[in-house]
Amino acid sequence: MRNNRLGYTMIEMIMTIAIGSVLVGGLVLFSQQIMLSAVKARNLSISLHLAIVEIERANVMDYSTLVAGTTDLPVTLNHPGFKARRIVSIVNIPPPPPPTGGGTAVSELRRIDIKVDLATGNFSNPLVQLTTYRNSYLLFSPEI
């Protein structure tokens, strides 16, 4: 007697659906992780760019306007999802002995920290933090 098999059994269909579901679910989770990583990389890139712009602004500011304290900065470049903060602190360093020939030693620096975070963040763990130092003049020794 001949066994005519015209289709799949119920067990075969259930196993195929189960294996297919696991594979599709894994692909969905993988693609979700890729999308989250892309968003995080985009946010880091934008915040680094904003921090570099603010560091450059601080480097060209008049030294006398860099008073110690915290300033919330307006975010430019059409990025409303981010916020920036400038923190200026005074760093007193012991003056070295005066250079020969009548030069002047630097004894005070201004430390400038630029922090950039998402608009929903609180700067406790910012996306980017850059630091630079400024002083009013750099005269270590006169020209000879």
N, CA, C and O atoms as a GROMACS GRO file, in nm:
protein
  576
    1MET      N    1   0.082  -0.117   0.000
    1MET     CA    2   0.000   0.000   0.000
    1MET      C    3   0.088   0.125   0.000
    1MET      O    4   0.191   0.130   0.067
    2ARG      N    5   0.049   0.219  -0.071
    2ARG     CA    6   0.127   0.340  -0.088
    2ARG      C    7   0.078   0.450   0.008
    2ARG      O    8  -0.042   0.470   0.026
    3ASN      N    9   0.178   0.521   0.068
    3ASN     CA   10   0.143   0.628   0.163
    3ASN      C   11   0.145   0.760   0.088
    3ASN      O   12   0.251   0.810   0.052
    4ASN      N   13   0.030   0.816   0.063
    4ASN     CA   14   0.021   0.946  -0.005
    4ASN      C   15   0.032   1.058   0.098
    4ASN      O   16  -0.050   1.072   0.188
    5ARG      N   17   0.136   1.135   0.082
    5ARG     CA   18   0.157   1.246   0.174
    5ARG      C   19   0.140   1.374   0.096
    5ARG      O   20   0.223   1.407   0.012
    6LEU      N   21   0.033   1.448   0.122
    6LEU     CA   22   0.003   1.568   0.047
    6LEU      C   23   0.044   1.696   0.119
    6LEU      O   24   0.044   1.802   0.057
    7GLY      N   25   0.078   1.691   0.243
    7GLY     CA   26   0.111   1.812   0.318
    7GLY      C   27   0.200   1.782   0.436
    7GLY      O   28   0.251   1.671   0.450
    8TYR      N   29   0.216   1.881   0.521
    8TYR     CA   30   0.298   1.867   0.641
    8TYR      C   31   0.209   1.831   0.758
    8TYR      O   32   0.090   1.862   0.761
    9THR      N   33   0.270   1.766   0.856
    9THR     CA   34   0.193   1.731   0.975
    9THR      C   35   0.183   1.853   1.065
    9THR      O   36   0.254   1.952   1.046
   10MET      N   37   0.098   1.845   1.161
   10MET     CA   38   0.077   1.956   1.255
   10MET      C   39   0.204   1.983   1.335
   10MET      O   40   0.236   2.099   1.360
   11ILE      N   41   0.277   1.881   1.376
   11ILE     CA   42   0.401   1.898   1.453
   11ILE      C   43   0.505   1.971   1.368
   11ILE      O   44   0.574   2.060   1.418
   12GLU      N   45   0.517   1.936   1.243
   12GLU     CA   46   0.612   2.003   1.155
   12GLU      C   47   0.578   2.151   1.140
   12GLU      O   48   0.667   2.236   1.140
   13MET      N   49   0.453   2.183   1.128
   13MET     CA   50   0.411   2.323   1.115
   13MET      C   51   0.439   2.402   1.242
   13MET      O   52   0.486   2.515   1.236
   14ILE      N   53   0.411   2.343   1.358
   14ILE     CA   54   0.435   2.411   1.486
   14ILE      C   55   0.584   2.435   1.506
   14ILE      O   56   0.624   2.543   1.550
   15MET      N   57   0.667   2.336   1.473
   15MET     CA   58   0.812   2.352   1.488
   15MET      C   59   0.865   2.460   1.392
   15MET      O   60   0.952   2.538   1.430
   16THR      N   61   0.815   2.464   1.272
   16THR     CA   62   0.858   2.565   1.175
   16THR      C   63   0.821   2.705   1.224
   16THR      O   64   0.902   2.797   1.214
   17ILE      N   65   0.701   2.720   1.275
   17ILE     CA   66   0.658   2.850   1.328
   17ILE      C   67   0.741   2.890   1.449
   17ILE      O   68   0.778   3.007   1.462
   18ALA      N   69   0.772   2.796   1.538
   18ALA     CA   70   0.851   2.827   1.658
   18ALA      C   71   0.992   2.869   1.620
   18ALA      O   72   1.043   2.968   1.673
   19ILE      N   73   1.056   2.795   1.531
   19ILE     CA   74   1.193   2.830   1.490
   19ILE      C   75   1.195   2.963   1.416
   19ILE      O   76   1.283   3.046   1.439
   20GLY      N   77   1.098   2.984   1.329
   20GLY     CA   78   1.088   3.112   1.257
   20GLY      C   79   1.067   3.229   1.351
   20GLY      O   80   1.124   3.336   1.330
   21SER      N   81   0.986   3.209   1.455
   21SER     CA   82   0.962   3.316   1.553
   21SER      C   83   1.088   3.353   1.630
   21SER      O   84   1.114   3.470   1.655
   22VAL      N   85   1.165   3.253   1.667
   22VAL     CA   86   1.290   3.278   1.739
   22VAL      C   87   1.387   3.356   1.649
   22VAL      O   88   1.450   3.451   1.695
   23LEU      N   89   1.398   3.316   1.524
   23LEU     CA   90   1.488   3.386   1.432
   23LEU      C   91   1.444   3.530   1.408
   23LEU      O   92   1.526   3.621   1.411
   24VAL      N   93   1.316   3.552   1.384
   24VAL     CA   94   1.265   3.687   1.359
   24VAL      C   95   1.278   3.773   1.485
   24VAL      O   96   1.313   3.890   1.477
   25GLY      N   97   1.250   3.715   1.602
   25GLY     CA   98   1.265   3.789   1.728
   25GLY      C   99   1.409   3.833   1.751
   25GLY      O  100   1.434   3.945   1.795
   26GLY      N  101   1.504   3.744   1.720
   26GLY     CA  102   1.645   3.778   1.735
   26GLY      C  103   1.686   3.891   1.641
   26GLY      O  104   1.762   3.980   1.679
   27LEU      N  105   1.635   3.889   1.520
   27LEU     CA  106   1.664   3.995   1.424
   27LEU      C  107   1.606   4.128   1.469
   27LEU      O  108   1.667   4.234   1.451
   28VAL      N  109   1.487   4.124   1.527
   28VAL     CA  110   1.424   4.247   1.576
   28VAL      C  111   1.506   4.307   1.690
   28VAL      O  112   1.530   4.428   1.693
   29LEU      N  113   1.550   4.223   1.785
   29LEU     CA  114   1.630   4.273   1.897
   29LEU      C  115   1.765   4.327   1.848
   29LEU      O  116   1.812   4.430   1.897
   30PHE      N  117   1.825   4.259   1.752
   30PHE     CA  118   1.953   4.303   1.696
   30PHE      C  119   1.937   4.439   1.628
   30PHE      O  120   2.020   4.528   1.648
   31SER      N  121   1.834   4.455   1.549
   31SER     CA  122   1.814   4.583   1.480
   31SER      C  123   1.780   4.694   1.579
   31SER      O  124   1.817   4.809   1.557
   32GLN      N  125   1.711   4.660   1.687
   32GLN     CA  126   1.680   4.761   1.789
   32GLN      C  127   1.809   4.810   1.856
   32GLN      O  128   1.825   4.929   1.881
   33GLN      N  129   1.901   4.719   1.885
   33GLN     CA  130   2.028   4.758   1.945
   33GLN      C  131   2.110   4.844   1.850
   33GLN      O  132   2.177   4.938   1.893
   34ILE      N  133   2.106   4.813   1.722
   34ILE     CA  134   2.178   4.894   1.624
   34ILE      C  135   2.119   5.035   1.620
   34ILE      O  136   2.194   5.132   1.612
   35MET      N  137   1.988   5.047   1.624
   35MET     CA  138   1.926   5.180   1.621
   35MET      C  139   1.960   5.260   1.747
   35MET      O  140   1.989   5.380   1.738
   36LEU      N  141   1.959   5.196   1.864
   36LEU     CA  142   1.994   5.266   1.987
   36LEU      C  143   2.140   5.311   1.985
   36LEU      O  144   2.172   5.421   2.032
   37SER      N  145   2.228   5.228   1.932
   37SER     CA  146   2.369   5.266   1.922
   37SER      C  147   2.388   5.383   1.826
   37SER      O  148   2.470   5.471   1.850
   38ALA      N  149   2.312   5.385   1.717
   38ALA     CA  150   2.322   5.494   1.621
   38ALA      C  151   2.275   5.626   1.684
   38ALA      O  152   2.336   5.730   1.661
   39VAL      N  153   2.168   5.621   1.763
   39VAL     CA  154   2.119   5.742   1.830
   39VAL      C  155   2.221   5.792   1.932
   39VAL      O  156   2.246   5.912   1.942
   40LYS      N  157   2.280   5.700   2.007
   40LYS     CA  158   2.381   5.738   2.106
   40LYS      C  159   2.503   5.800   2.039
   40LYS      O  160   2.556   5.900   2.086
   41ALA      N  161   2.547   5.741   1.928
   41ALA     CA  162   2.662   5.796   1.855
   41ALA      C  163   2.630   5.935   1.800
   41ALA      O  164   2.716   6.024   1.801
   42ARG      N  165   2.509   5.954   1.752
   42ARG     CA  166   2.467   6.085   1.700
   42ARG      C  167   2.469   6.188   1.812
   42ARG      O  168   2.520   6.299   1.794
   43ASN      N  169   2.415   6.152   1.929
   43ASN     CA  170   2.412   6.244   2.042
   43ASN      C  171   2.554   6.281   2.088
   43ASN      O  172   2.581   6.397   2.119
   44LEU      N  173   2.644   6.182   2.092
   44LEU     CA  174   2.782   6.210   2.131
   44LEU      C  175   2.851   6.300   2.030
   44LEU      O  176   2.927   6.390   2.068
   45SER      N  177   2.826   6.278   1.904
   45SER     CA  178   2.887   6.359   1.800
   45SER      C  179   2.840   6.504   1.808
   45SER      O  180   2.921   6.597   1.801
   46ILE      N  181   2.710   6.524   1.824
   46ILE     CA  182   2.656   6.660   1.834
   46ILE      C  183   2.707   6.729   1.960
   46ILE      O  184   2.747   6.846   1.955
   47SER      N  185   2.706   6.659   2.073
   47SER     CA  186   2.749   6.721   2.198
   47SER      C  187   2.899   6.753   2.196
   47SER      O  188   2.940   6.854   2.252
   48LEU      N  189   2.980   6.669   2.132
   48LEU     CA  190   3.122   6.700   2.120
   48LEU      C  191   3.142   6.824   2.034
   48LEU      O  192   3.225   6.909   2.066
   49HIS      N  193   3.068   6.834   1.927
   49HIS     CA  194   3.078   6.953   1.841
   49HIS      C  195   3.038   7.079   1.917
   49HIS      O  196   3.106   7.181   1.908
   50LEU      N  197   2.930   7.072   1.993
   50LEU     CA  198   2.886   7.188   2.071
   50LEU      C  199   2.991   7.226   2.176
   50LEU      O  200   3.017   7.344   2.198
   51ALA      N  201   3.052   7.126   2.240
   51ALA     CA  202   3.154   7.154   2.342
   51ALA      C  203   3.277   7.219   2.279
   51ALA      O  204   3.335   7.311   2.337
   52ILE      N  205   3.317   7.172   2.162
   52ILE     CA  206   3.433   7.232   2.094
   52ILE      C  207   3.404   7.377   2.057
   52ILE      O  208   3.491   7.463   2.072
   53VAL      N  209   3.284   7.404   2.010
   53VAL     CA  210   3.246   7.542   1.976
   53VAL      C  211   3.254   7.631   2.101
   53VAL      O  212   3.306   7.742   2.094
   54GLU      N  213   3.204   7.582   2.213
   54GLU     CA  214   3.206   7.662   2.336
   54GLU      C  215   3.347   7.679   2.391
   54GLU      O  216   3.379   7.784   2.447
   55ILE      N  217   3.433   7.578   2.376
   55ILE     CA  218   3.574   7.593   2.417
   55ILE      C  219   3.642   7.701   2.334
   55ILE      O  220   3.717   7.783   2.387
   56GLU      N  221   3.615   7.701   2.205
   56GLU     CA  222   3.675   7.803   2.118
   56GLU      C  223   3.624   7.942   2.155
   56GLU      O  224   3.700   8.039   2.153
   57ARG      N  225   3.497   7.953   2.189
   57ARG     CA  226   3.444   8.083   2.233
   57ARG      C  227   3.512   8.130   2.361
   57ARG      O  228   3.544   8.248   2.376
   58ALA      N  229   3.533   8.037   2.454
   58ALA     CA  230   3.597   8.073   2.580
   58ALA      C  231   3.743   8.114   2.557
   58ALA      O  232   3.795   8.199   2.629
   59ASN      N  233   3.807   8.054   2.460
   59ASN     CA  234   3.947   8.088   2.432
   59ASN      C  235   3.964   8.227   2.372
   59ASN      O  236   4.071   8.286   2.385
   60VAL      N  237   3.861   8.280   2.308
   60VAL     CA  238   3.874   8.413   2.249
   60VAL      C  239   3.805   8.521   2.334
   60VAL      O  240   3.810   8.639   2.299
   61MET      N  241   3.742   8.482   2.443
   61MET     CA  242   3.678   8.581   2.530
   61MET      C  243   3.783   8.665   2.601
   61MET      O  244   3.897   8.622   2.620
   62ASP      N  245   3.744   8.785   2.638
   62ASP     CA  246   3.831   8.870   2.717
   62ASP      C  247   3.853   8.803   2.853
   62ASP      O  248   3.758   8.755   2.915
   63TYR      N  249   3.976   8.801   2.898
   63TYR     CA  250   4.011   8.732   3.022
   63TYR      C  251   3.932   8.786   3.141
   63TYR      O  252   3.894   8.710   3.230
   64SER      N  253   3.908   8.916   3.143
   64SER     CA  254   3.839   8.976   3.257
   64SER      C  255   3.693   8.933   3.266
   64SER      O  256   3.633   8.943   3.373
   65THR      N  257   3.635   8.885   3.157
   65THR     CA  258   3.495   8.840   3.161
   65THR      C  259   3.482   8.696   3.209
   65THR      O  260   3.371   8.650   3.233
   66LEU      N  261   3.593   8.626   3.224
   66LEU     CA  262   3.589   8.488   3.273
   66LEU      C  263   3.595   8.488   3.426
   66LEU      O  264   3.698   8.456   3.485
   67VAL      N  265   3.484   8.523   3.487
   67VAL     CA  266   3.478   8.524   3.634
   67VAL      C  267   3.440   8.386   3.683
   67VAL      O  268   3.374   8.308   3.615
   68ALA      N  269   3.485   8.356   3.804
   68ALA     CA  270   3.458   8.224   3.862
   68ALA      C  271   3.308   8.205   3.881
   68ALA      O  272   3.239   8.295   3.929
   69GLY      N  273   3.260   8.089   3.846
   69GLY     CA  274   3.119   8.058   3.862
   69GLY      C  275   3.067   7.970   3.749
   69GLY      O  276   3.142   7.929   3.661
   70THR      N  277   2.939   7.943   3.754
   70THR     CA  278   2.874   7.856   3.656
   70THR      C  279   2.779   7.938   3.570
   70THR      O  280   2.702   8.019   3.621
   71THR      N  281   2.785   7.915   3.440
   71THR     CA  282   2.699   7.986   3.346
   71THR      C  283   2.633   7.885   3.254
   71THR      O  284   2.701   7.806   3.189
   72ASP      N  285   2.501   7.887   3.247
   72ASP     CA  286   2.431   7.806   3.149
   72ASP      C  287   2.436   7.878   3.015
   72ASP      O  288   2.402   7.996   3.006
   73LEU      N  289   2.480   7.807   2.914
   73LEU     CA  290   2.503   7.868   2.784
   73LEU      C  291   2.386   7.842   2.690
   73LEU      O  292   2.327   7.734   2.695
   74PRO      N  293   2.352   7.938   2.606
   74PRO     CA  294   2.250   7.912   2.505
   74PRO      C  295   2.306   7.817   2.400
   74PRO      O  296   2.415   7.838   2.348
   75VAL      N  297   2.232   7.713   2.370
   75VAL     CA  298   2.277   7.616   2.270
   75VAL      C  299   2.245   7.671   2.133
   75VAL      O  300   2.131   7.708   2.103
   76THR      N  301   2.346   7.676   2.051
   76THR     CA  302   2.330   7.729   1.915
   76THR      C  303   2.329   7.614   1.816
   76THR      O  304   2.318   7.498   1.854
   77LEU      N  305   2.341   7.646   1.692
   77LEU     CA  306   2.352   7.549   1.583
   77LEU      C  307   2.228   7.461   1.569
   77LEU      O  308   2.237   7.348   1.523
   78ASN      N  309   2.114   7.513   1.608
   78ASN     CA  310   1.986   7.444   1.590
   78ASN      C  311   1.983   7.304   1.652
   78ASN      O  312   1.940   7.208   1.588
   79HIS      N  313   2.027   7.294   1.776
   79HIS     CA  314   2.021   7.168   1.849
   79HIS      C  315   1.944   7.189   1.979
   79HIS      O  316   2.005   7.200   2.086
   80PRO      N  317   1.812   7.194   1.972
   80PRO     CA  318   1.735   7.223   2.093
   80PRO      C  319   1.734   7.109   2.194
   80PRO      O  320   1.695   7.130   2.309
   81GLY      N  321   1.775   6.989   2.156
   81GLY     CA  322   1.772   6.876   2.248
   81GLY      C  323   1.891   6.869   2.341
   81GLY      O  324   1.905   6.772   2.416
   82PHE      N  325   1.978   6.971   2.337
   82PHE     CA  326   2.100   6.969   2.418
   82PHE      C  327   2.109   7.098   2.498
   82PHE      O  328   2.047   7.199   2.465
   83LYS      N  329   2.189   7.092   2.606
   83LYS     CA  330   2.217   7.212   2.684
   83LYS      C  331   2.364   7.210   2.722
   83LYS      O  332   2.425   7.104   2.733
   84ALA      N  333   2.420   7.328   2.743
   84ALA     CA  334   2.562   7.341   2.773
   84ALA      C  335   2.580   7.430   2.895
   84ALA      O  336   2.498   7.516   2.925
   85ARG      N  337   2.690   7.406   2.965
   85ARG     CA  338   2.721   7.482   3.086
   85ARG      C  339   2.871   7.510   3.089
   85ARG      O  340   2.952   7.423   3.057
   86ARG      N  341   2.907   7.633   3.128
   86ARG     CA  342   3.047   7.671   3.143
   86ARG      C  343   3.075   7.691   3.291
   86ARG      O  344   3.002   7.763   3.359
   87ILE      N  345   3.179   7.628   3.341
   87ILE     CA  346   3.220   7.642   3.481
   87ILE      C  347   3.362   7.697   3.481
   87ILE      O  348   3.454   7.635   3.430
   88VAL      N  349   3.377   7.815   3.540
   88VAL     CA  350   3.508   7.879   3.547
   88VAL      C  351   3.553   7.875   3.692
   88VAL      O  352   3.480   7.915   3.782
   89SER      N  353   3.674   7.827   3.714
   89SER     CA  354   3.732   7.827   3.848
   89SER      C  355   3.873   7.884   3.839
   89SER      O  356   3.940   7.872   3.736
   90ILE      N  357   3.917   7.945   3.948
   90ILE     CA  358   4.049   8.007   3.952
   90ILE      C  359   4.146   7.908   4.013
   90ILE      O  360   4.122   7.852   4.120
   91VAL      N  361   4.255   7.887   3.944
   91VAL     CA  362   4.358   7.794   3.989
   91VAL      C  363   4.480   7.877   4.027
   91VAL      O  364   4.543   7.939   3.941
   92ASN      N  365   4.513   7.878   4.153
   92ASN     CA  366   4.632   7.949   4.198
   92ASN      C  367   4.748   7.852   4.201
   92ASN      O  368   4.742   7.748   4.267
   93ILE      N  369   4.852   7.887   4.130
   93ILE     CA  370   4.971   7.804   4.130
   93ILE      C  371   5.083   7.884   4.194
   93ILE      O  372   5.087   8.006   4.181
   94PRO      N  373   5.173   7.817   4.263
   94PRO     CA  374   5.282   7.893   4.325
   94PRO      C  375   5.369   7.954   4.215
   94PRO      O  376   5.407   7.887   4.120
   95PRO      N  377   5.400   8.083   4.230
   95PRO     CA  378   5.482   8.146   4.126
   95PRO      C  379   5.624   8.091   4.126
   95PRO      O  380   5.685   8.077   4.232
   96PRO      N  381   5.674   8.061   4.009
   96PRO     CA  382   5.814   8.017   4.002
   96PRO      C  383   5.907   8.136   4.022
   96PRO      O  384   5.861   8.250   4.021
   97PRO      N  385   6.033   8.111   4.040
   97PRO     CA  386   6.124   8.226   4.053
   97PRO      C  387   6.122   8.309   3.925
   97PRO      O  388   6.110   8.253   3.816
   98PRO      N  389   6.134   8.440   3.938
   98PRO     CA  390   6.130   8.523   3.817
   98PRO      C  391   6.241   8.485   3.720
   98PRO      O  392   6.354   8.457   3.761
   99PRO      N  393   6.208   8.485   3.592
   99PRO     CA  394   6.310   8.453   3.493
   99PRO      C  395   6.417   8.562   3.488
   99PRO      O  396   6.394   8.677   3.526
  100THR      N  397   6.531   8.524   3.440
  100THR     CA  398   6.639   8.623   3.429
  100THR      C  399   6.603   8.723   3.321
  100THR      O  400   6.542   8.687   3.220
  101GLY      N  401   6.637   8.843   3.340
  101GLY     CA  402   6.612   8.946   3.242
  101GLY      C  403   6.483   9.023   3.266
  101GLY      O  404   6.443   9.101   3.180
  102GLY      N  405   6.417   9.004   3.380
  102GLY     CA  406   6.302   9.085   3.414
  102GLY      C  407   6.169   9.034   3.363
  102GLY      O  408   6.074   9.113   3.354
  103GLY      N  409   6.157   8.910   3.330
  103GLY     CA  410   6.028   8.857   3.286
  103GLY      C  411   5.932   8.843   3.402
  103GLY      O  412   5.972   8.858   3.518
  104THR      N  413   5.807   8.815   3.374
  104THR     CA  414   5.704   8.801   3.476
  104THR      C  415   5.655   8.657   3.478
  104THR      O  416   5.638   8.595   3.373
  105ALA      N  417   5.632   8.605   3.596
  105ALA     CA  418   5.583   8.467   3.609
  105ALA      C  419   5.432   8.466   3.618
  105ALA      O  420   5.371   8.559   3.672
  106VAL      N  421   5.371   8.363   3.567
  106VAL     CA  422   5.226   8.347   3.572
  106VAL      C  423   5.191   8.281   3.705
  106VAL      O  424   5.248   8.178   3.740
  107SER      N  425   5.097   8.340   3.780
  107SER     CA  426   5.062   8.283   3.910
  107SER      C  427   4.914   8.249   3.921
  107SER      O  428   4.873   8.192   4.022
  108GLU      N  429   4.834   8.282   3.821
  108GLU     CA  430   4.690   8.251   3.830
  108GLU      C  431   4.640   8.206   3.693
  108GLU      O  432   4.667   8.268   3.591
  109LEU      N  433   4.567   8.098   3.695
  109LEU     CA  434   4.504   8.046   3.574
  109LEU      C  435   4.354   8.038   3.596
  109LEU      O  436   4.308   8.030   3.710
  110ARG      N  437   4.281   8.040   3.488
  110ARG     CA  438   4.137   8.016   3.494
  110ARG      C  439   4.111   7.882   3.427
  110ARG      O  440   4.142   7.862   3.310
  111ARG      N  441   4.054   7.793   3.502
  111ARG     CA  442   4.015   7.663   3.448
  111ARG      C  443   3.873   7.676   3.395
  111ARG      O  444   3.784   7.722   3.466
  112ILE      N  445   3.852   7.635   3.271
  112ILE     CA  446   3.721   7.645   3.208
  112ILE      C  447   3.675   7.505   3.171
  112ILE      O  448   3.736   7.438   3.088
  113ASP      N  449   3.568   7.462   3.234
  113ASP     CA  450   3.507   7.333   3.201
  113ASP      C  451   3.381   7.359   3.120
  113ASP      O  452   3.298   7.441   3.160
  114ILE      N  453   3.367   7.292   3.008
  114ILE     CA  454   3.246   7.299   2.928
  114ILE      C  455   3.180   7.162   2.937
  114ILE      O  456   3.241   7.060   2.903
  115LYS      N  457   3.055   7.160   2.982
  115LYS     CA  458   2.978   7.037   2.990
  115LYS      C  459   2.859   7.047   2.895
  115LYS      O  460   2.791   7.150   2.891
  116VAL      N  461   2.834   6.940   2.821
  116VAL     CA  462   2.719   6.934   2.732
  116VAL      C  463   2.641   6.808   2.766
  116VAL      O  464   2.698   6.699   2.778
  117ASP      N  465   2.511   6.824   2.780
  117ASP     CA  466   2.424   6.712   2.815
  117ASP      C  467   2.295   6.723   2.735
  117ASP      O  468   2.268   6.825   2.671
  118LEU      N  469   2.217   6.617   2.740
  118LEU     CA  470   2.084   6.624   2.679
  118LEU      C  471   1.998   6.722   2.755
  118LEU      O  472   2.025   6.751   2.872
  119ALA      N  473   1.897   6.774   2.692
  119ALA     CA  474   1.810   6.873   2.757
  119ALA      C  475   1.743   6.815   2.880
  119ALA      O  476   1.706   6.889   2.971
  120THR      N  477   1.726   6.683   2.884
  120THR     CA  478   1.662   6.619   2.999
  120THR      C  479   1.762   6.582   3.108
  120THR      O  480   1.721   6.538   3.216
  121GLY      N  481   1.892   6.599   3.083
  121GLY     CA  482   1.995   6.563   3.180
  121GLY      C  483   2.015   6.670   3.285
  121GLY      O  484   1.959   6.779   3.275
  122ASN      N  485   2.097   6.638   3.386
  122ASN     CA  486   2.122   6.733   3.495
  122ASN      C  487   2.272   6.762   3.515
  122ASN      O  488   2.310   6.814   3.619
  123PHE      N  489   2.356   6.729   3.417
  123PHE     CA  490   2.500   6.752   3.418
  123PHE      C  491   2.574   6.670   3.523
  123PHE      O  492   2.694   6.691   3.540
  124SER      N  493   2.509   6.578   3.592
  124SER     CA  494   2.582   6.495   3.688
  124SER      C  495   2.671   6.395   3.613
  124SER      O  496   2.778   6.360   3.662
  125ASN      N  497   2.627   6.350   3.498
  125ASN     CA  498   2.706   6.262   3.412
  125ASN      C  499   2.688   6.310   3.268
  125ASN      O  500   2.615   6.248   3.191
  126PRO      N  501   2.754   6.420   3.232
  126PRO     CA  502   2.729   6.480   3.100
  126PRO      C  503   2.778   6.391   2.986
  126PRO      O  504   2.864   6.305   3.006
  127LEU      N  505   2.722   6.413   2.870
  127LEU     CA  506   2.768   6.339   2.752
  127LEU      C  507   2.913   6.372   2.720
  127LEU      O  508   2.992   6.284   2.689
  128VAL      N  509   2.948   6.501   2.729
  128VAL     CA  510   3.084   6.546   2.698
  128VAL      C  511   3.125   6.651   2.800
  128VAL      O  512   3.045   6.737   2.839
  129GLN      N  513   3.251   6.644   2.843
  129GLN     CA  514   3.308   6.748   2.929
  129GLN      C  515   3.449   6.775   2.878
  129GLN      O  516   3.534   6.686   2.875
  130LEU      N  517   3.474   6.901   2.839
  130LEU     CA  518   3.606   6.944   2.792
  130LEU      C  519   3.660   7.049   2.887
  130LEU      O  520   3.583   7.126   2.945
  131THR      N  521   3.792   7.052   2.903
  131THR     CA  522   3.856   7.147   2.995
  131THR      C  523   3.968   7.219   2.922
  131THR      O  524   4.042   7.159   2.845
  132THR      N  525   3.978   7.347   2.948
  132THR     CA  526   4.090   7.426   2.898
  132THR      C  527   4.134   7.521   3.009
  132THR      O  528   4.061   7.540   3.107
  133TYR      N  529   4.251   7.580   2.994
  133TYR     CA  530   4.304   7.675   3.092
  133TYR      C  531   4.338   7.804   3.020
  133TYR      O  532   4.386   7.802   2.907
  134ARG      N  533   4.314   7.916   3.087
  134ARG     CA  534   4.346   8.048   3.032
  134ARG      C  535   4.420   8.129   3.137
  134ARG      O  536   4.401   8.110   3.257
  135ASN      N  537   4.503   8.218   3.089
  135ASN     CA  538   4.565   8.316   3.179
  135ASN      C  539   4.563   8.450   3.109
  135ASN      O  540   4.537   8.460   2.989
  136SER      N  541   4.592   8.555   3.186
  136SER     CA  542   4.579   8.689   3.130
  136SER      C  543   4.695   8.722   3.036
  136SER      O  544   4.678   8.801   2.943
  137TYR      N  545   4.809   8.664   3.057
  137TYR     CA  546   4.923   8.692   2.971
  137TYR      C  547   5.021   8.576   2.986
  137TYR      O  548   5.016   8.501   3.083
  138LEU      N  549   5.107   8.562   2.892
  138LEU     CA  550   5.213   8.463   2.897
  138LEU      C  551   5.345   8.531   2.867
  138LEU      O  552   5.387   8.538   2.752
  139LEU      N  553   5.409   8.580   2.968
  139LEU     CA  554   5.540   8.642   2.951
  139LEU      C  555   5.634   8.572   3.047
  139LEU      O  556   5.635   8.600   3.167
  140PHE      N  557   5.713   8.483   2.994
  140PHE     CA  558   5.806   8.412   3.077
  140PHE      C  559   5.944   8.478   3.082
  140PHE      O  560   6.013   8.477   3.184
  141SER      N  561   5.980   8.536   2.970
  141SER     CA  562   6.106   8.612   2.968
  141SER      C  563   6.099   8.709   2.850
  141SER      O  564   6.033   8.682   2.751
  142PRO      N  565   6.166   8.821   2.862
  142PRO     CA  566   6.161   8.918   2.752
  142PRO      C  567   6.239   8.866   2.631
  142PRO      O  568   6.325   8.779   2.643
  143GLU      N  569   6.208   8.922   2.517
  143GLU     CA  570   6.282   8.885   2.397
  143GLU      C  571   6.423   8.936   2.408
  143GLU      O  572   6.449   9.043   2.465
  144ILE      N  573   6.512   8.862   2.355
  144ILE     CA  574   6.653   8.900   2.364
  144ILE      C  575   6.696   8.957   2.230
  144ILE      O  576   6.812   8.996   2.213
   0.00000   0.00000   0.00000
